[in-house]
Amino acid sequence: MGLSSSCGEQDYKCGERHDYPRRRARRHEKGWLMASFSMATKSKIGGSLDPQDWKPVREQAHRMLDDILDYVERIRERPVWQPIPDDVRAHFRSTVPTGPTDLTAVHDEFMRYILPFATGNTHPGFMGWVHGGGNVPGMLAEMLAAGLNANLGGRDHVPIEVERQVVRWMRQLFGFPETASGLFVTGTSVANLIGVLVARTAMLGVGVRRYGVAAEPTRLIAYASAASHGCIAQAMNLSGLGTEQLRMISTGYDHRINLDALEREIAADRSAGFSPFMVIGTAGTVDIGAIDDLAGIARVARRENLWFHVDGAFGALAILAPDLAPQLTGIEEADSIALDFHKWGQVPYDAGFILVRDGTTHRDTFASPAKYLRRETRGLAAGTSWPCDLGPDLSRGFRALKTWFTLKVHGTDAIGAVISRTCSLARYLEGKIAETPKLELLAPVALNVVCFRYRAADANALNAEIVADLHESGIGAPSTTTIDGHLAIRAAIVNHRTSECDIDALVQAVVAYGDACLQNRAA
Ligand SMILES: Cc1ncc(COP(=O)(O)O)c(C=O)c1O
Protein backbone atom coordinates (compact mmCIF):
# COMPACT_ATOMS: atom_id res chain seq x y z
CA MET A 1 0.00 0.00 0.00
CA GLY A 2 1.51 3.30 -1.04
CA LEU A 3 1.32 6.68 0.57
CA SER A 4 2.06 8.62 -2.60
CA SER A 5 0.45 12.02 -2.65
CA SER A 6 -2.48 13.20 -4.73
CA CYS A 7 -1.98 15.71 -7.49
CA GLY A 8 -3.19 17.08 -10.80
CA GLU A 9 -6.64 17.33 -12.35
CA GLN A 10 -8.81 17.72 -9.32
CA ASP A 11 -6.72 20.34 -7.59
CA TYR A 12 -8.77 22.73 -5.55
CA LYS A 13 -8.27 26.31 -6.61
CA CYS A 14 -7.75 27.83 -3.18
CA GLY A 15 -10.35 30.41 -2.24
CA GLU A 16 -12.69 29.81 -5.22
CA ARG A 17 -15.55 28.42 -3.21
CA HIS A 18 -15.15 30.68 -0.22
CA ASP A 19 -18.01 32.76 0.95
CA TYR A 20 -15.89 34.99 3.20
CA PRO A 21 -17.78 36.55 6.10
CA ARG A 22 -17.95 40.32 5.78
CA ARG A 23 -18.44 40.90 9.47
CA ARG A 24 -16.95 39.10 12.48
CA ALA A 25 -20.50 38.29 13.64
CA ARG A 26 -20.89 35.93 10.67
CA ARG A 27 -17.89 33.83 11.57
CA HIS A 28 -19.92 30.92 12.85
CA GLU A 29 -22.73 30.99 10.35
CA LYS A 30 -23.57 27.52 9.17
CA GLY A 31 -23.28 28.14 5.45
CA TRP A 32 -19.73 29.40 5.69
CA LEU A 33 -18.67 26.56 7.94
CA MET A 34 -20.19 24.05 5.50
CA ALA A 35 -18.27 25.64 2.62
CA SER A 36 -15.03 25.27 4.56
CA PHE A 37 -15.92 21.67 5.46
CA SER A 38 -16.63 20.74 1.86
CA MET A 39 -13.31 22.29 0.87
CA ALA A 40 -11.54 20.15 3.42
CA THR A 41 -13.23 16.88 2.46
CA LYS A 42 -13.53 17.12 -1.30
CA SER A 43 -10.38 18.89 -2.30
CA LYS A 44 -7.14 17.25 -3.31
CA ILE A 45 -4.12 19.41 -2.92
CA GLY A 46 -1.40 18.82 -5.49
CA GLY A 47 1.89 17.67 -3.93
CA SER A 48 0.38 16.89 -0.53
CA LEU A 49 1.91 14.02 1.45
CA ASP A 50 -1.52 12.85 2.57
CA PRO A 51 -2.72 9.47 1.25
CA GLN A 52 -4.77 9.30 -1.94
CA ASP A 53 -6.74 6.46 -0.48
CA TRP A 54 -7.27 6.72 3.27
CA LYS A 55 -8.86 3.28 3.76
CA PRO A 56 -5.72 1.11 3.58
CA VAL A 57 -3.77 3.68 5.61
CA ARG A 58 -6.46 3.57 8.27
CA GLU A 59 -6.27 -0.25 8.34
CA GLN A 60 -2.50 -0.16 8.55
CA ALA A 61 -2.71 2.44 11.34
CA HIS A 62 -4.93 0.10 13.34
CA ARG A 63 -2.43 -2.73 12.83
CA MET A 64 0.37 -0.48 14.07
CA LEU A 65 -1.63 0.48 17.13
CA ASP A 66 -2.40 -3.19 17.83
CA ASP A 67 1.24 -4.15 17.49
CA ILE A 68 2.44 -1.57 19.98
CA LEU A 69 -0.38 -2.39 22.41
CA ASP A 70 0.60 -6.09 22.11
CA TYR A 71 4.19 -5.09 22.85
CA VAL A 72 3.23 -3.33 26.08
CA GLU A 73 0.66 -5.96 27.11
CA ARG A 74 3.13 -8.84 26.63
CA ILE A 75 6.28 -7.03 27.72
CA ARG A 76 7.02 -9.69 30.37
CA GLU A 77 7.44 -12.34 27.65
CA ARG A 78 10.41 -10.45 26.19
CA PRO A 79 13.98 -10.09 27.40
CA VAL A 80 14.50 -6.78 29.20
CA TRP A 81 17.22 -5.90 26.69
CA GLN A 82 19.17 -7.83 24.09
CA PRO A 83 22.47 -7.19 22.35
CA ILE A 84 22.14 -5.71 18.87
CA PRO A 85 23.14 -8.29 16.22
CA ASP A 86 25.54 -7.11 13.52
CA ASP A 87 22.95 -7.44 10.74
CA VAL A 88 20.51 -5.27 12.68
CA ARG A 89 23.09 -2.56 13.25
CA ALA A 90 24.10 -2.79 9.58
CA HIS A 91 20.47 -2.25 8.60
CA PHE A 92 20.79 1.36 9.75
CA ARG A 93 23.74 2.13 7.52
CA SER A 94 21.71 2.45 4.30
CA THR A 95 21.72 5.74 2.42
CA VAL A 96 19.03 8.43 2.56
CA PRO A 97 15.82 7.19 0.89
CA THR A 98 15.06 9.43 -2.06
CA GLY A 99 12.03 7.49 -3.22
CA PRO A 100 8.94 6.19 -1.40
CA THR A 101 8.63 2.97 0.61
CA ASP A 102 5.33 1.36 1.43
CA LEU A 103 4.11 2.24 4.96
CA THR A 104 3.47 -1.44 5.69
CA ALA A 105 7.05 -2.29 4.72
CA VAL A 106 8.49 0.46 6.93
CA HIS A 107 6.36 -0.72 9.83
CA ASP A 108 7.60 -4.28 9.23
CA GLU A 109 11.13 -2.94 9.47
CA PHE A 110 10.23 -1.25 12.75
CA MET A 111 8.84 -4.53 14.13
CA ARG A 112 11.88 -6.50 13.05
CA TYR A 113 14.80 -4.16 13.55
CA ILE A 114 13.76 -1.50 16.09
CA LEU A 115 11.15 -2.73 18.54
CA PRO A 116 13.07 -5.80 19.82
CA PHE A 117 16.24 -3.80 20.43
CA ALA A 118 14.94 -0.83 22.42
CA THR A 119 16.27 0.23 25.85
CA GLY A 120 13.77 -1.99 27.62
CA ASN A 121 12.56 0.46 30.25
CA THR A 122 8.93 -0.52 29.68
CA HIS A 123 9.94 -3.95 31.06
CA PRO A 124 9.40 -4.61 34.79
CA GLY A 125 12.93 -6.03 35.05
CA PHE A 126 14.48 -2.74 33.98
CA MET A 127 16.06 -1.04 37.01
CA GLY A 128 18.92 0.91 35.47
CA TRP A 129 19.66 4.62 35.77
CA VAL A 130 16.33 6.38 36.57
CA HIS A 131 14.03 5.45 33.69
CA GLY A 132 10.26 5.58 33.89
CA GLY A 133 8.12 2.78 32.45
CA GLY A 134 5.72 4.91 30.39
CA ASN A 135 1.99 4.22 30.35
CA VAL A 136 -0.68 3.43 27.76
CA PRO A 137 -2.83 6.62 27.97
CA GLY A 138 0.36 8.66 27.75
CA MET A 139 1.41 6.68 24.68
CA LEU A 140 -1.96 7.20 22.99
CA ALA A 141 -1.88 10.90 23.82
CA GLU A 142 1.50 11.12 22.09
CA MET A 143 -0.14 9.85 18.92
CA LEU A 144 -2.95 12.40 19.23
CA ALA A 145 -0.42 15.17 19.83
CA ALA A 146 1.47 14.15 16.70
CA GLY A 147 -1.80 14.28 14.75
CA LEU A 148 -2.51 17.82 15.92
CA ASN A 149 1.12 18.71 15.23
CA ALA A 150 0.73 21.71 17.51
CA ASN A 151 3.62 24.08 18.07
CA LEU A 152 3.49 25.27 21.67
CA GLY A 153 6.02 28.07 21.30
CA GLY A 154 3.12 30.51 21.36
CA ARG A 155 -0.13 31.84 19.86
CA ASP A 156 -3.70 31.36 21.07
CA HIS A 157 -4.81 27.72 20.98
CA VAL A 158 -6.04 25.21 23.51
CA PRO A 159 -2.92 23.01 23.54
CA ILE A 160 -1.22 25.92 25.36
CA GLU A 161 -4.16 26.03 27.79
CA VAL A 162 -3.48 22.33 28.50
CA GLU A 163 0.13 23.16 29.35
CA ARG A 164 -1.06 26.06 31.51
CA GLN A 165 -3.42 23.71 33.33
CA VAL A 166 -0.54 21.37 34.17
CA VAL A 167 1.41 24.44 35.39
CA ARG A 168 -1.55 25.32 37.63
CA TRP A 169 -1.67 21.76 38.98
CA MET A 170 2.05 21.89 39.79
CA ARG A 171 1.63 25.26 41.56
CA GLN A 172 -1.10 23.66 43.62
CA LEU A 173 0.95 20.54 44.46
CA PHE A 174 4.02 22.48 45.54
CA GLY A 175 2.20 25.36 47.27
CA PHE A 176 3.45 27.98 44.80
CA PRO A 177 1.58 31.28 44.26
CA GLU A 178 -0.60 32.02 41.22
CA THR A 179 2.11 34.28 39.87
CA ALA A 180 4.48 31.32 39.52
CA SER A 181 5.33 30.25 35.98
CA GLY A 182 6.09 26.85 34.53
CA LEU A 183 7.28 25.27 31.34
CA PHE A 184 7.71 21.83 29.79
CA VAL A 185 11.23 21.09 28.60
CA THR A 186 13.07 17.97 27.44
CA GLY A 187 14.29 16.95 30.89
CA THR A 188 15.66 18.09 34.21
CA SER A 189 19.08 18.83 32.68
CA VAL A 190 17.46 21.71 30.76
CA ALA A 191 15.13 22.59 33.64
CA ASN A 192 18.16 22.98 35.93
CA LEU A 193 19.85 25.17 33.32
CA ILE A 194 16.76 27.39 33.24
CA GLY A 195 16.81 27.51 37.06
CA VAL A 196 20.44 28.70 37.02
CA LEU A 197 19.72 31.32 34.33
CA VAL A 198 16.70 32.74 36.17
CA ALA A 199 18.70 32.85 39.44
CA ARG A 200 21.47 34.71 37.58
CA THR A 201 18.93 37.29 36.32
CA ALA A 202 17.48 37.65 39.82
CA MET A 203 20.98 38.41 41.14
CA LEU A 204 22.31 40.65 38.37
CA GLY A 205 19.20 42.12 36.73
CA VAL A 206 18.19 41.85 33.07
CA GLY A 207 21.28 43.79 31.98
CA VAL A 208 23.23 40.53 32.26
CA ARG A 209 21.46 39.33 29.11
CA ARG A 210 23.16 42.09 27.18
CA TYR A 211 26.53 42.46 28.85
CA GLY A 212 27.08 38.91 30.07
CA VAL A 213 28.54 37.70 33.34
CA ALA A 214 32.03 38.64 32.13
CA ALA A 215 31.07 42.31 32.66
CA GLU A 216 30.48 41.67 36.38
CA PRO A 217 33.14 42.84 38.82
CA THR A 218 32.53 39.82 41.06
CA ARG A 219 32.21 36.07 40.64
CA LEU A 220 28.81 34.50 41.18
CA ILE A 221 29.01 31.34 43.30
CA ALA A 222 26.51 28.47 43.44
CA TYR A 223 26.33 25.63 45.95
CA ALA A 224 25.15 22.04 45.60
CA SER A 225 26.04 18.82 47.35
CA ALA A 226 28.79 16.50 46.19
CA ALA A 227 25.98 14.01 45.45
CA SER A 228 24.23 16.35 43.02
CA HIS A 229 23.74 15.36 39.37
CA GLY A 230 26.39 16.25 36.78
CA CYS A 231 23.92 18.43 34.89
CA ILE A 232 24.20 21.08 37.63
CA ALA A 233 27.87 21.60 36.75
CA GLN A 234 26.86 21.48 33.09
CA ALA A 235 24.31 24.25 33.75
CA MET A 236 27.07 26.39 35.28
CA ASN A 237 29.16 25.73 32.19
CA LEU A 238 26.38 26.48 29.68
CA SER A 239 25.26 29.62 31.50
CA GLY A 240 28.76 31.07 31.25
CA LEU A 241 29.15 31.16 35.03
CA GLY A 242 31.75 28.40 34.91
CA THR A 243 32.02 25.11 36.76
CA GLU A 244 34.78 26.56 38.99
CA GLN A 245 32.06 28.71 40.54
CA LEU A 246 30.10 25.67 41.73
CA ARG A 247 30.98 24.59 45.26
CA MET A 248 30.40 20.91 45.82
CA ILE A 249 29.45 20.68 49.49
CA SER A 250 30.29 17.52 51.40
CA THR A 251 27.64 15.00 52.42
CA GLY A 252 27.34 12.46 55.20
CA TYR A 253 26.90 8.68 54.86
CA ASP A 254 23.26 9.44 54.04
CA HIS A 255 24.35 11.48 50.96
CA ARG A 256 22.52 14.58 52.24
CA ILE A 257 24.15 17.97 52.07
CA ASN A 258 26.11 19.01 55.16
CA LEU A 259 24.47 22.31 56.14
CA ASP A 260 27.34 23.43 58.41
CA ALA A 261 29.80 22.93 55.55
CA LEU A 262 27.44 24.88 53.28
CA GLU A 263 27.38 27.84 55.67
CA ARG A 264 31.15 27.73 56.09
CA GLU A 265 31.71 27.79 52.32
CA ILE A 266 29.32 30.73 51.89
CA ALA A 267 31.13 32.70 54.61
CA ALA A 268 34.53 31.90 53.07
CA ASP A 269 33.35 33.04 49.63
CA ARG A 270 31.95 36.29 50.99
CA SER A 271 35.17 37.09 52.78
CA ALA A 272 37.09 36.36 49.57
CA GLY A 273 34.96 39.03 47.84
CA PHE A 274 32.85 36.61 45.80
CA SER A 275 29.05 36.78 45.42
CA PRO A 276 27.11 33.71 46.54
CA PHE A 277 23.85 33.74 44.54
CA MET A 278 22.25 30.31 44.50
CA VAL A 279 21.95 27.05 46.41
CA ILE A 280 20.66 23.86 44.83
CA GLY A 281 19.06 21.15 46.92
CA THR A 282 18.45 17.69 45.52
CA ALA A 283 15.24 15.74 46.04
CA GLY A 284 16.38 12.23 45.10
CA THR A 285 20.12 12.06 44.45
CA VAL A 286 21.06 10.12 41.37
CA ASP A 287 23.25 7.58 43.20
CA ILE A 288 21.09 6.56 46.12
CA GLY A 289 17.92 8.67 46.03
CA ALA A 290 18.73 10.81 49.08
CA ILE A 291 16.62 13.88 49.75
CA ASP A 292 18.52 16.88 51.10
CA ASP A 293 17.22 18.69 54.18
CA LEU A 294 15.23 21.10 52.01
CA ALA A 295 13.80 23.06 54.96
CA GLY A 296 17.35 23.50 56.28
CA ILE A 297 18.59 24.70 52.88
CA ALA A 298 15.61 27.07 52.65
CA ARG A 299 16.61 28.62 56.00
CA VAL A 300 20.21 29.13 54.86
CA ALA A 301 19.04 30.54 51.52
CA ARG A 302 16.72 33.01 53.23
CA ARG A 303 19.35 34.14 55.70
CA GLU A 304 22.01 34.50 53.01
CA ASN A 305 19.67 35.95 50.41
CA LEU A 306 20.34 33.16 47.90
CA TRP A 307 18.11 31.74 45.18
CA PHE A 308 16.90 28.30 46.33
CA HIS A 309 16.53 25.82 43.48
CA VAL A 310 15.50 22.18 43.89
CA ASP A 311 16.67 19.48 41.48
CA GLY A 312 13.70 17.19 41.92
CA ALA A 313 14.31 15.19 38.73
CA PHE A 314 12.66 12.11 40.13
CA GLY A 315 12.18 12.84 43.82
CA ALA A 316 9.91 15.90 43.58
CA LEU A 317 6.91 13.82 42.51
CA ALA A 318 7.13 11.96 45.84
CA ILE A 319 4.85 14.85 46.85
CA LEU A 320 2.07 12.63 45.44
CA ALA A 321 2.76 9.82 47.93
CA PRO A 322 1.40 10.69 51.40
CA ASP A 323 3.94 8.44 53.16
CA LEU A 324 6.89 10.10 51.38
CA ALA A 325 5.75 13.71 50.99
CA PRO A 326 6.92 14.75 54.51
CA GLN A 327 10.52 14.04 53.40
CA LEU A 328 10.12 16.93 50.92
CA THR A 329 9.25 19.49 53.58
CA GLY A 330 10.82 22.78 52.56
CA ILE A 331 10.32 22.27 48.82
CA GLU A 332 7.36 24.67 49.04
CA GLU A 333 9.86 27.42 49.92
CA ALA A 334 11.96 26.92 46.79
CA ASP A 335 12.35 29.69 44.24
CA SER A 336 12.37 27.11 41.46
CA ILE A 337 11.86 23.36 41.08
CA ALA A 338 13.05 21.14 38.22
CA LEU A 339 11.40 17.74 37.77
CA ASP A 340 10.72 15.00 35.25
CA PHE A 341 7.30 13.52 34.56
CA HIS A 342 9.06 10.82 32.54
CA LYS A 343 10.62 9.23 35.62
CA TRP A 344 8.35 8.48 38.60
CA GLY A 345 5.44 10.18 36.82
CA GLN A 346 5.51 7.35 34.19
CA VAL A 347 4.83 9.76 31.33
CA PRO A 348 6.49 8.58 28.09
CA TYR A 349 9.76 10.32 27.22
CA ASP A 350 10.38 13.18 27.26
CA ALA A 351 8.59 15.41 29.74
CA GLY A 352 10.81 17.59 31.91
CA PHE A 353 9.39 20.59 33.74
CA ILE A 354 10.47 23.80 35.51
CA LEU A 355 8.38 25.73 38.01
CA VAL A 356 9.50 29.24 39.01
CA ARG A 357 7.99 31.15 41.93
CA ASP A 358 8.66 34.58 40.43
CA GLY A 359 7.07 34.43 36.99
CA THR A 360 8.22 37.96 36.16
CA THR A 361 11.91 37.23 36.63
CA HIS A 362 11.43 33.98 34.70
CA ARG A 363 9.97 35.93 31.76
CA ASP A 364 12.61 38.65 32.07
CA THR A 365 15.28 35.98 31.64
CA PHE A 366 14.06 34.80 28.24
CA ALA A 367 11.42 37.03 26.62
CA SER A 368 12.83 38.52 23.41
CA PRO A 369 10.41 40.64 21.38
CA ALA A 370 10.66 40.04 17.64
CA LYS A 371 8.62 41.62 14.87
CA TYR A 372 7.73 38.20 13.46
CA LEU A 373 6.36 37.16 16.86
CA ARG A 374 4.08 40.18 17.34
CA ARG A 375 1.32 39.71 19.94
CA GLU A 376 -2.19 40.83 19.00
CA THR A 377 -5.40 41.42 20.91
CA ARG A 378 -7.39 38.92 18.83
CA GLY A 379 -6.87 36.19 16.28
CA LEU A 380 -4.37 33.34 16.48
CA ALA A 381 -1.54 35.71 17.47
CA ALA A 382 -3.43 36.87 20.58
CA GLY A 383 -2.15 36.65 24.11
CA THR A 384 0.74 38.27 25.86
CA SER A 385 2.84 35.67 27.59
CA TRP A 386 3.75 32.83 25.27
CA PRO A 387 5.72 29.77 26.38
CA CYS A 388 8.65 30.89 24.20
CA ASP A 389 9.00 33.80 26.66
CA LEU A 390 9.96 31.34 29.40
CA GLY A 391 12.72 29.27 27.87
CA PRO A 392 15.18 28.95 25.01
CA ASP A 393 12.85 27.03 22.64
CA LEU A 394 10.62 28.71 20.08
CA SER A 395 9.36 25.51 18.45
CA ARG A 396 7.92 23.29 21.15
CA GLY A 397 5.96 20.04 20.93
CA PHE A 398 2.83 19.14 22.90
CA ARG A 399 4.57 17.33 25.81
CA ALA A 400 1.82 18.60 28.07
CA LEU A 401 -0.81 16.35 26.44
CA LYS A 402 0.74 13.00 27.41
CA THR A 403 1.26 14.39 30.92
CA TRP A 404 -2.32 15.68 31.09
CA PHE A 405 -3.70 12.33 29.88
CA THR A 406 -1.54 10.39 32.34
CA LEU A 407 -2.58 12.54 35.30
CA LYS A 408 -6.27 12.59 34.31
CA VAL A 409 -6.70 8.93 33.35
CA HIS A 410 -4.84 7.49 36.33
CA GLY A 411 -5.26 10.32 38.84
CA THR A 412 -2.48 11.56 41.08
CA ASP A 413 -3.44 9.11 43.87
CA ALA A 414 -2.59 6.16 41.63
CA ILE A 415 0.73 7.73 40.57
CA GLY A 416 1.48 8.42 44.25
CA ALA A 417 0.67 4.76 45.07
CA VAL A 418 3.10 3.60 42.34
CA ILE A 419 5.81 5.85 43.79
CA SER A 420 5.18 4.46 47.27
CA ARG A 421 5.22 0.89 45.98
CA THR A 422 8.59 1.30 44.24
CA CYS A 423 10.01 2.40 47.61
CA SER A 424 8.46 -0.66 49.31
CA LEU A 425 10.06 -2.83 46.62
CA ALA A 426 13.41 -1.17 47.34
CA ARG A 427 13.02 -2.11 51.00
CA TYR A 428 12.02 -5.64 49.93
CA LEU A 429 15.26 -5.84 47.92
CA GLU A 430 17.18 -4.47 50.90
CA GLY A 431 15.71 -7.31 52.99
CA LYS A 432 16.67 -9.92 50.37
CA ILE A 433 20.25 -8.60 50.34
CA ALA A 434 20.38 -8.78 54.14
CA GLU A 435 19.35 -12.45 54.08
CA THR A 436 21.80 -13.39 51.28
CA PRO A 437 25.32 -13.73 52.75
CA LYS A 438 26.97 -13.47 49.32
CA LEU A 439 25.56 -9.94 48.88
CA GLU A 440 26.13 -6.69 50.75
CA LEU A 441 24.42 -3.32 50.81
CA LEU A 442 26.68 -0.36 49.93
CA ALA A 443 24.47 2.61 50.81
CA PRO A 444 21.36 3.31 52.88
CA VAL A 445 18.06 2.85 51.05
CA ALA A 446 16.50 6.31 51.13
CA LEU A 447 13.78 5.95 48.50
CA ASN A 448 13.66 3.57 45.55
CA VAL A 449 17.37 3.09 44.78
CA VAL A 450 19.35 0.14 46.15
CA CYS A 451 23.15 -0.02 45.82
CA PHE A 452 24.68 -3.41 46.59
CA ARG A 453 27.29 -5.89 45.40
CA TYR A 454 28.33 -9.49 45.27
CA ARG A 455 31.08 -10.01 47.86
CA ALA A 456 34.41 -10.98 46.30
CA ALA A 457 38.11 -10.19 46.47
CA ASP A 458 38.16 -8.31 43.15
CA ALA A 459 34.66 -6.98 43.71
CA ASN A 460 34.73 -3.95 41.35
CA ALA A 461 35.65 -5.95 38.24
CA LEU A 462 33.46 -8.88 39.22
CA ASN A 463 30.35 -6.79 39.84
CA ALA A 464 30.81 -4.95 36.52
CA GLU A 465 30.88 -8.37 34.85
CA ILE A 466 27.78 -9.49 36.72
CA VAL A 467 25.86 -6.44 35.49
CA ALA A 468 26.93 -6.95 31.86
CA ASP A 469 25.97 -10.66 32.15
CA LEU A 470 22.59 -9.67 33.56
CA HIS A 471 21.94 -7.25 30.69
CA GLU A 472 22.88 -9.86 28.10
CA SER A 473 20.76 -12.52 29.79
CA GLY A 474 17.64 -10.38 29.37
CA ILE A 475 16.64 -11.15 32.99
CA GLY A 476 17.25 -7.71 34.41
CA ALA A 477 18.86 -4.36 33.71
CA PRO A 478 20.29 -2.59 36.77
CA SER A 479 23.07 -0.04 36.21
CA THR A 480 26.22 0.65 38.21
CA THR A 481 27.64 3.51 40.23
CA THR A 482 30.59 4.02 42.53
CA ILE A 483 30.02 4.40 46.26
CA ASP A 484 33.12 5.31 48.31
CA GLY A 485 35.33 3.79 45.63
CA HIS A 486 33.32 0.55 45.43
CA LEU A 487 31.52 -0.37 42.23
CA ALA A 488 27.88 -0.94 43.15
CA ILE A 489 25.07 -2.70 41.35
CA ARG A 490 22.45 0.01 41.37
CA ALA A 491 18.78 -0.96 41.15
CA ALA A 492 16.58 2.10 40.68
CA ILE A 493 13.02 0.81 40.91
CA VAL A 494 10.93 3.29 38.97
CA ASN A 495 8.66 1.22 36.72
CA HIS A 496 5.02 0.78 37.81
CA ARG A 497 5.09 -2.79 36.38
CA THR A 498 7.90 -4.02 38.66
CA SER A 499 6.88 -6.43 41.41
CA GLU A 500 8.41 -8.76 44.02
CA CYS A 501 9.00 -11.52 41.44
CA ASP A 502 11.26 -9.18 39.44
CA ILE A 503 13.25 -8.41 42.58
CA ASP A 504 13.55 -12.13 43.36
CA ALA A 505 14.72 -12.80 39.79
CA LEU A 506 17.32 -10.02 40.08
CA VAL A 507 18.75 -11.35 43.36
CA GLN A 508 18.88 -14.96 42.10
CA ALA A 509 20.55 -13.91 38.86
CA VAL A 510 23.16 -11.71 40.62
CA VAL A 511 24.12 -14.64 42.87
CA ALA A 512 24.14 -17.12 39.97
CA TYR A 513 26.29 -14.88 37.72
CA GLY A 514 28.56 -13.98 40.65
CA ASP A 515 29.11 -17.68 41.42
CA ALA A 516 29.72 -18.43 37.74
CA CYS A 517 32.25 -15.58 37.41
CA LEU A 518 34.17 -16.85 40.45
CA GLN A 519 34.17 -20.41 39.06
CA ASN A 520 35.43 -19.18 35.68
CA ARG A 521 38.25 -17.32 37.37
CA ALA A 522 39.19 -20.34 39.44
CA ALA A 523 39.18 -22.63 36.38
C1 LIG B 1 18.92 14.04 40.34
C2 LIG B 1 18.90 14.15 38.85
N1 LIG B 1 19.01 15.36 38.29
C3 LIG B 1 18.99 15.54 36.95
C4 LIG B 1 18.87 14.46 36.10
C5 LIG B 1 18.87 14.69 34.62
O1 LIG B 1 17.55 14.55 34.16
P1 LIG B 1 17.25 14.36 32.60
O2 LIG B 1 17.93 13.07 32.22
O3 LIG B 1 15.77 14.27 32.52
O4 LIG B 1 17.80 15.51 31.88
C6 LIG B 1 18.75 13.17 36.64
C7 LIG B 1 18.64 12.00 35.76
O5 LIG B 1 18.56 10.87 36.17
C8 LIG B 1 18.76 13.01 38.05
O6 LIG B 1 18.63 11.81 38.62
The ligand as an SDF file (V2000), in Angstrom:
LIG
                    3D

 16 16  0  0  0  0  0  0  0  0999 V2000
   18.9200   14.0420   40.3420 C   0  0  0  0  0  0  0  0  0  0  0  0
   18.9020   14.1480   38.8510 C   0  0  0  0  0  0  0  0  0  0  0  0
   19.0100   15.3640   38.2900 N   0  0  0  0  0  0  0  0  0  0  0  0
   18.9930   15.5360   36.9500 C   0  0  0  0  0  0  0  0  0  0  0  0
   18.8690   14.4580   36.1010 C   0  0  0  0  0  0  0  0  0  0  0  0
   18.8660   14.6900   34.6240 C   0  0  0  0  0  0  0  0  0  0  0  0
   17.5530   14.5520   34.1590 O   0  0  0  0  0  0  0  0  0  0  0  0
   17.2490   14.3570   32.6000 P   0  0  0  0  0  0  0  0  0  0  0  0
   17.9300   13.0710   32.2220 O   0  0  0  0  0  0  0  0  0  0  0  0
   15.7700   14.2680   32.5180 O   0  0  0  0  0  0  0  0  0  0  0  0
   17.8030   15.5140   31.8760 O   0  0  0  0  0  0  0  0  0  0  0  0
   18.7450   13.1690   36.6380 C   0  0  0  0  0  0  0  0  0  0  0  0
   18.6390   12.0000   35.7590 C   0  0  0  0  0  0  0  0  0  0  0  0
   18.5620   10.8690   36.1690 O   0  0  0  0  0  0  0  0  0  0  0  0
   18.7620   13.0080   38.0470 C   0  0  0  0  0  0  0  0  0  0  0  0
   18.6350   11.8100   38.6210 O   0  0  0  0  0  0  0  0  0  0  0  0
  1  2  1  0
  2  3  1  0
  2 15  2  0
  3  4  2  0
  4  5  1  0
  5  6  1  0
  5 12  2  0
  6  7  1  0
  7  8  1  0
  8  9  2  0
  8 10  1  0
  8 11  1  0
 12 13  1  0
 12 15  1  0
 13 14  2  0
 15 16  1  0
M  END
$$$$
